[in-house]
């Protein structure tokens, strides 16, 4: 199958932007399209992701996050010079975790890649130059995967805090606590200053990766089944009502994002086979 020919109908001038570091990902455009913000493993002495901004005009890169701990999921705040990202830099054990990971990698041992839902991960904001870092969430449990509303007044994000706030777990949930923390991931929304945090979803299985629609009236996200073997794309109003399912492929469909027109959404899925993901 000539996949290249198929892609050329929709994608042109495809080129690699990041060359430094072990790996990079989670890249998002600034509102004016002149920069991207992304995560990359490239800091000396820290094997985990840190957040960077790249100018698409000059190629210059500057680090935004503090440099210690783990980070993920950054986003530009419209109409300002601020950005958000998730970080565990306040974790008193962050340097110890960095050292342990460096030693593991130096040992030559390998493990299957899996995302680490660090319970010390919190939503933070700063200026684009990395100054003025402020922590918006403080609840124990993974707070990450945040995105701003088009007017910059609200933030939608994923949180696993429910796994740490409750005591009355079912036997099934106790197993999930030990082996699959993402099961407790739910969608939350808050004001851009961190106030007014409230939960929007209450469904067994991982709800994550939320973003606002271009008009700010809806939220799109991925929802895993309770078993965790498949995921689909959903949308809802910003108060958590009017939930609509967009995919039903019996496959992994995730990383959804609205087209600027609001008429289309783009997402990744392995509906063609579990060996690869297609957009």
C-alpha positions as a printed Julia matrix, in Angstrom:
279×3 Matrix{Float64}:
   0.0    0.0    0.0
   1.39   3.4   -1.03
   0.78   5.34   2.16
   2.93   8.2    0.92
   0.58   8.91  -1.97
  -2.38   8.93   0.38
  -0.76  11.39   2.77
   0.26  13.74  -0.05
  -3.41  14.47  -0.72
  -3.62  16.22   2.64
  -0.09  16.95   3.9
   2.62  18.93   2.12
   6.05  20.25   3.16
   6.28  17.74   6.01
   9.57  18.33   7.83
  11.18  17.54  11.16
  11.57  20.44  13.59
  13.29  18.86  16.61
  16.67  17.16  16.33
  18.13  17.57  19.81
  17.53  15.2   22.7
  16.32  11.64  23.06
  12.74  12.39  22.03
  10.24  15.23  21.76
   6.47  15.5   21.46
   3.21  17.23  22.42
   3.81  20.26  20.16
   1.22  23.06  19.92
   1.19  26.27  17.88
   1.04  29.71  19.44
  -2.16  31.63  18.52
  -0.25  33.65  15.9
   1.37  30.54  14.43
   4.92  31.87  14.9
   6.03  29.51  17.67
   5.45  26.03  18.97
   5.59  24.83  22.55
   6.65  21.24  23.15
   8.22  18.76  25.58
  11.63  17.21  25.08
  14.18  15.05  26.9
  17.32  17.12  26.44
  18.37  18.6   29.8
  21.74  17.48  31.15
  21.2   15.62  34.4
  17.45  15.27  33.92
  16.22  12.35  31.78
  12.59  13.49  31.94
  10.67  15.86  29.67
  11.01  19.61  30.07
   9.03  22.3   28.23
  10.48  24.44  25.43
   9.33  27.11  22.98
  10.7   27.17  19.43
  10.48  30.13  17.05
   9.37  28.89  13.63
  10.99  31.96  12.11
  14.49  31.67  13.61
  14.59  28.15  15.03
  15.68  29.51  18.4
  14.63  27.42  21.41
  14.23  28.46  25.04
  13.31  26.37  28.03
  10.12  27.41  29.84
   9.87  24.89  32.7
  12.12  25.03  35.81
  14.43  22.21  34.64
  13.9   19.76  37.5
  11.24  17.1   37.89
   8.93  15.89  35.14
   6.79  17.99  32.82
   4.2   17.5   30.09
   1.35  19.03  28.1
   2.07  22.73  27.57
  -0.24  25.28  25.93
  -0.16  28.98  24.99
  -2.61  31.32  26.71
  -4.39  33.39  24.02
  -3.89  37.14  24.15
  -1.03  37.0   26.67
   2.63  36.08  27.03
   1.73  33.26  29.42
   1.84  29.5   28.96
   0.69  26.56  31.04
   2.31  23.19  31.58
   2.22  20.33  34.06
   5.25  19.91  36.31
   6.46  17.95  39.32
   9.33  20.35  40.13
   7.98  20.97  43.66
   8.32  17.25  44.47
  11.04  16.99  47.16
  12.08  13.68  45.6
  12.35  15.02  42.04
  16.16  15.0   41.89
  16.26  11.52  43.45
  13.86  10.26  40.76
  16.01  11.83  38.05
  19.11  10.08  39.38
  17.32   6.72  39.61
  16.12   7.0   36.01
  19.59   7.97  34.76
  21.08   4.96  36.56
  18.46   2.65  35.07
  19.16   3.87  31.54
  22.93   3.61  32.07
  22.54   0.0   33.21
  21.49  -1.07  29.72
  18.21  -2.47  30.99
  15.03  -1.74  29.05
  11.36  -1.5   29.84
   8.25  -1.08  27.74
   7.39   2.6   27.31
   4.43   3.7   29.39
   3.29   7.07  30.66
   4.03   7.87  34.3
   1.03   9.43  36.05
   3.18  11.02  38.75
   1.04  12.02  41.73
   3.15  15.19  42.19
   2.35  16.54  38.73
   0.48  19.87  38.89
  -0.75  22.49  36.44
   1.59  25.51  36.42
   1.79  28.77  34.49
   4.69  31.07  33.61
   5.74  33.69  31.14
   7.1   32.51  27.81
  10.63  33.16  29.01
  10.11  30.77  31.94
   9.94  33.49  34.58
   7.15  33.83  37.14
   6.29  30.15  37.52
   3.06  29.75  39.51
   1.41  26.5   40.6
  -2.35  26.4   40.02
  -3.27  22.95  41.35
  -2.12  21.45  44.64
  -4.27  18.33  45.06
  -2.33  15.08  45.44
  -2.64  13.16  42.2
  -1.72  13.67  38.55
  -2.99  17.04  37.23
  -1.96  17.53  33.59
  -3.15  17.57  29.97
  -4.35  21.17  30.26
  -5.56  23.57  27.59
  -6.91  27.15  27.57
 -10.27  28.31  26.31
 -10.11  30.56  23.21
 -10.57  33.68  25.38
  -7.88  32.52  27.82
 -10.22  32.69  30.8
 -10.62  28.96  31.51
  -8.44  25.85  31.67
  -9.64  22.31  31.06
  -7.45  19.45  32.29
  -7.23  15.82  33.4
  -6.87  14.86  37.05
  -6.41  11.58  38.91
  -6.96  13.21  42.32
 -10.02  11.04  42.95
  -7.7    8.05  43.4
  -6.18   9.81  46.41
  -9.22  11.54  47.91
 -11.44   8.51  48.39
 -11.45   5.63  50.87
 -14.46   3.55  49.78
 -13.0    1.66  46.8
 -14.57  -1.44  45.29
 -12.43  -4.58  44.93
 -12.04  -3.84  41.21
 -10.94  -0.26  41.94
  -8.38  -1.49  44.49
  -6.77  -3.56  41.73
  -6.79  -0.54  39.42
  -5.13   1.57  42.13
  -2.22  -0.84  42.12
  -1.84  -1.49  38.4
  -3.64   1.22  36.39
  -3.93   4.69  37.95
  -5.09   6.19  34.64
  -8.42   4.42  35.23
  -9.26   7.23  37.67
  -8.51  10.05  35.21
 -11.39  12.54  34.89
 -11.92  15.88  33.15
 -11.88  19.04  35.28
 -12.29  22.73  34.49
 -11.1   25.83  36.36
 -10.56  29.55  35.98
  -7.24  30.62  34.47
  -5.99  31.69  37.91
  -6.63  28.21  39.36
  -9.84  29.06  41.22
 -13.2   27.34  40.76
 -11.89  23.83  40.1
 -14.74  21.46  39.34
 -15.13  17.97  37.93
 -16.99  17.42  34.63
 -16.87  13.65  34.01
 -17.76  10.69  36.21
 -17.17   7.59  34.16
 -15.12   4.43  34.9
 -12.01   4.48  32.73
  -9.46   7.1   31.68
 -10.92  10.44  30.52
  -8.12  12.71  29.32
  -6.58  14.93  26.65
  -9.29  17.65  26.7
  -9.39  20.78  24.52
 -11.92  23.56  23.94
 -13.74  24.07  20.66
 -12.84  27.25  18.71
 -16.03  28.99  19.94
 -15.32  27.91  23.53
 -18.71  26.26  23.92
 -17.64  22.61  23.91
 -14.83  20.35  25.1
 -13.42  17.44  23.12
 -11.52  14.57  24.78
 -10.72  10.86  24.69
 -12.51   8.32  26.85
 -11.13   4.85  27.49
 -13.4    1.93  28.19
 -13.56   0.58  31.72
 -11.35  -2.31  30.6
  -8.89   0.14  29.03
  -8.41  -1.75  25.76
 -10.12   0.78  23.46
 -10.82   4.52  23.48
 -13.14   6.88  21.64
 -13.54  10.6   21.04
 -16.3   12.51  22.85
 -17.48  16.09  23.15
 -19.56  17.88  25.79
 -20.62  21.34  26.85
 -18.29  23.14  29.25
 -20.6   22.33  32.17
 -20.31  18.59  31.5
 -23.74  18.16  29.89
 -24.76  17.1   26.37
 -22.11  14.38  26.04
 -21.75  13.19  22.45
 -19.72  10.24  21.16
 -17.93  10.88  17.85
 -16.15   7.56  17.21
 -17.04   3.91  17.71
 -14.34   1.91  15.94
 -13.66  -0.64  18.67
 -10.09   0.6   18.51
  -7.84   3.23  20.1
  -9.02   6.68  18.97
  -7.43   9.57  20.79
  -5.55  12.91  20.66
  -8.57  14.78  19.24
  -8.37  18.46  18.32
 -10.77  20.85  16.63
 -10.1   22.4   13.23
 -10.07  26.23  13.62
 -13.36  26.42  11.72
 -15.05  24.21  14.31
 -16.54  22.12  11.5
 -14.05  19.25  11.72
 -11.95  17.4   14.26
  -8.66  15.59  13.77
  -7.6   12.58  15.84
  -5.39   9.51  15.77
  -6.74   5.97  15.57
  -5.51   2.45  14.95
  -8.79   1.38  13.34
  -6.77   0.02  10.39
  -4.9   -2.35  12.69
  -3.27  -2.34  16.09
   0.26  -2.17  14.66
   0.09   1.51  13.78
  -1.8    4.78  14.33
  -3.16   6.92  11.5
  -4.47  10.5   11.57
